[in-house]
Amino acid sequence: MGIGILLARLRYLIPNLSPGTGHSWLLGLATSFLGLMTIIVSTHNYFSDQQSIDKISYTPVTKWILFFSSFLLLIGSGLIYTILILPVLP
């Protein structure tokens, strides 16, 4: 979430670095939303696993972990790719 806020406010921190596309607020908002969703899903999984352990019926769920990790990897790779293809000012 912190990275999303930093991206959204980057134009105020370094105003003359590059002209930009004007979409940094959207990228920052999306990254903040992704961080918030990660916290919500992790908290839900924690309490669900805690109840399963207390009932002695715990079985690890690997498909959701792999899906969510793959999704985050894809989003992060897209973010890095976007940053790398932006034009660099001389």
Secondary structure, 3 states (H helix, E strand, C coil): CHHHHHHHHHHHHCCCCCCCCCCHHHHHHHHHHHHHHHHHHHHHHHHHHHHHHHCCCCCCCHHHHHHHHHHHHHHHHHHHHHHHHCCCCC
